[in-house]
């Protein structure tokens, strides 16, 4: 699972299907689930990152699930 940043949307990828990619927004953005049409990934730039920030988000998500 990756984390990505699209213009106006920043979060963790939690599901991918044929039409949409579902993101869990970063906590500072409200933590909502956002569905991004997959066609947007071919029309705009996407920033992916890994590291401490992703691990911190994963820990927060795991804590919320408990």
Protein Blocks (a to p, Z undefined) as FASTA:
>chain_A
ZZdddehiacddfbdcfkbccddddfklnopacdddfklmmmpccdddedjklmmmmmmm
mmmmZZ
